[in-house]
């Protein structure tokens, strides 16, 4: 009987150790997963930046130029092309911009709504991005007065943040403040950014054009 109790006690001790080992192993795997995801986001970001550099040598890009008198592009990027990058130094945002905001494009970078103006054309530019660490996760941390730079294949443009807002997704199209009498940049992402599941709100940043940057 005593031997049976000793065996049972040892078995319980072994099971306990195994459970503790399993817990710590699962925790370590979880931490490694987070680290790997962070590295993956960084890798994707670098690949996307390389895509801009690759696009910059294409023959097509050479024809995407701005008619500065008419304030219209002579030729436009094709839907799905990377045509710019957007930087917000104050919050560490640096992401490529695709022409088009379909979900398949937003997996790789920010998306320019095809029905709006391009930088430099004098109207409203609407750009969406996911609320992920490699895109617009930090957008709600932006402050009025912060600088935003869009480096397009045909020119570089600087904007200053003038306002922010939070809208219900269902009212986004109706309540978005659009003014095509001047050039304004509108960035938006799903909100809140740090909660899981479907997001019913959109965080919006409004910025006005400061001017084109002459890099010559």
C-alpha positions in Angstrom: 0.0 0.0 0.0 2.8 2.4 1.0 4.6 1.5 -2.3 1.5 2.4 -4.2 1.2 5.8 -2.5 4.9 6.5 -3.2 4.4 5.6 -6.9 1.3 7.8 -7.1 3.2 10.7 -5.4 6.1 10.4 -7.8 3.7 10.3 -10.8 1.9 13.5 -9.6 5.3 15.2 -9.2 6.3 14.2 -12.7 3.0 15.4 -14.1 3.4 18.7 -12.3 6.9 19.2 -13.7 5.7 18.3 -17.2 2.8 20.9 -16.9 5.3 23.6 -15.7 7.7 22.7 -18.6 4.8 22.8 -21.1 3.6 26.2 -19.8 7.1 27.7 -20.1 7.6 26.1 -23.5 4.3 27.5 -24.8 5.2 30.9 -23.3 8.6 31.0 -25.0 7.0 29.9 -28.3 4.5 32.7 -27.9 7.3 35.3 -27.4 9.2 33.9 -30.4 6.1 34.2 -32.5 5.7 37.9 -31.6 9.4 38.5 -32.3 9.1 36.6 -35.7 6.0 38.6 -36.6 7.9 41.8 -35.9 10.8 40.7 -38.1 8.3 39.6 -40.8 6.7 43.1 -40.8 10.2 44.6 -41.0 11.1 42.3 -43.9 7.8 43.1 -45.7 8.5 46.8 -45.2 12.0 46.5 -46.7 10.7 44.4 -49.6 8.1 47.0 -50.3 10.7 49.8 -50.2 12.8 47.8 -52.7 9.7 47.6 -54.9 9.6 51.4 -55.0 13.3 51.5 -56.0 12.7 48.8 -58.7 9.7 50.7 -60.0 11.8 53.9 -60.2 13.9 52.4 -63.0 10.9 51.2 -65.1 10.2 52.8 -68.5 6.6 53.4 -67.5 7.6 55.5 -64.5 9.5 57.8 -66.8 6.2 58.9 -68.3 4.5 59.6 -65.0 5.2 63.4 -64.9 3.3 66.4 -63.6 2.0 69.1 -66.0 2.6 71.9 -63.5 0.6 74.4 -65.5 -2.6 72.2 -65.7 -1.7 70.6 -62.3 -2.5 67.1 -63.8 -0.4 64.1 -64.3 0.5 63.5 -68.0 0.3 59.8 -67.4 -1.1 58.0 -64.4 0.1 54.9 -62.5 -1.7 51.7 -63.3 -4.1 50.3 -60.6 -2.0 48.3 -58.2 1.3 50.1 -58.9 3.5 51.5 -56.1 3.9 55.1 -57.0 5.0 56.8 -53.8 6.0 56.5 -50.1 4.6 58.4 -47.2 6.6 59.4 -44.1 5.5 60.9 -40.8 8.7 61.3 -38.8 7.0 62.4 -35.6 5.4 58.9 -35.2 7.8 56.8 -37.2 5.5 56.0 -40.1 7.2 55.1 -43.4 5.1 53.1 -45.8 4.7 52.6 -49.5 1.6 53.9 -51.3 -0.2 51.8 -54.0 -2.6 53.2 -56.5 -5.8 51.6 -55.4 -7.1 50.6 -51.9 -8.4 47.1 -52.5 -7.8 44.7 -49.6 -5.3 42.7 -51.7 -3.1 45.9 -52.0 -3.5 47.0 -48.4 -1.8 43.8 -47.3 1.4 45.3 -48.6 1.1 49.0 -48.0 -1.1 52.1 -47.9 -3.7 52.5 -50.7 -4.6 55.6 -52.6 -8.3 55.8 -53.3 -8.6 55.8 -57.1 -11.4 58.3 -57.2 -9.4 61.1 -55.6 -6.6 63.4 -56.7 -2.9 62.6 -56.8 -0.3 64.7 -54.8 0.3 67.9 -56.6 -3.0 68.0 -58.4 -4.6 70.6 -56.1 -7.5 68.5 -54.7 -8.3 65.9 -52.0 -6.0 62.9 -51.7 -7.4 60.0 -49.8 -5.1 57.3 -48.5 -6.0 54.3 -46.4 -3.8 52.0 -44.3 -4.2 49.0 -42.0 -3.8 49.6 -38.3 -0.7 47.4 -38.2 2.8 48.2 -36.9 4.1 48.4 -40.5 1.4 50.8 -41.6 -0.9 53.2 -39.7 -0.9 51.7 -36.2 0.6 54.9 -34.7 -1.6 57.3 -36.7 -3.7 58.2 -33.6 -0.5 59.5 -32.0 -0.1 62.3 -34.6 -0.4 65.9 -33.5 -1.6 69.0 -35.2 1.4 70.7 -36.8 3.3 67.4 -37.6 4.9 67.2 -41.0 4.0 64.6 -43.6 6.0 63.9 -46.7 4.8 62.1 -49.8 7.7 61.1 -52.2 6.0 60.2 -55.5 7.8 59.0 -58.6 7.2 62.5 -60.1 7.9 64.8 -57.2 8.1 65.2 -53.4 5.4 67.0 -51.5 5.2 68.2 -47.9 2.0 68.6 -45.8 1.2 69.8 -42.3 -1.4 68.1 -40.0 -4.4 70.5 -39.5 -6.9 68.3 -37.7 -7.9 64.7 -36.7 -11.3 63.1 -36.3 -13.0 59.8 -35.4 -16.0 58.7 -37.5 -18.3 55.7 -37.4 -17.4 53.5 -40.4 -21.0 53.6 -41.5 -20.9 57.4 -41.7 -17.4 57.7 -43.2 -18.5 58.6 -46.7 -21.1 61.0 -45.6 -19.2 62.9 -42.8 -15.7 62.9 -44.2 -14.6 66.6 -44.6 -13.6 67.0 -48.3 -12.6 70.3 -49.7 -11.4 70.3 -53.3 -10.8 74.1 -53.4 -7.3 73.4 -52.0 -5.0 70.4 -51.8 -5.5 68.4 -48.7 -4.3 65.0 -47.7 -6.6 62.7 -45.8 -5.2 59.6 -44.1 -7.3 57.0 -42.3 -7.2 53.6 -40.6 -9.5 51.4 -38.5 -10.0 52.4 -34.9 -9.3 51.6 -32.1 -5.9 50.4 -33.3 -5.0 48.1 -30.4 -8.1 46.0 -30.0 -8.9 42.7 -31.8 -11.9 42.0 -33.9 -14.0 44.1 -36.3 -13.5 47.9 -36.0 -16.6 50.1 -36.3 -14.7 53.4 -36.3 -12.2 55.2 -38.5 -9.4 57.4 -37.3 -8.8 60.3 -39.7 -5.9 62.7 -40.2 -6.3 65.9 -42.2 -3.3 67.7 -43.6 -2.8 70.7 -45.9 -0.1 71.1 -48.6 2.9 73.1 -47.6 4.5 72.9 -51.0 6.6 70.8 -53.4 10.2 70.0 -52.4 12.8 70.9 -55.0 15.4 68.2 -54.7 17.7 69.5 -57.4 
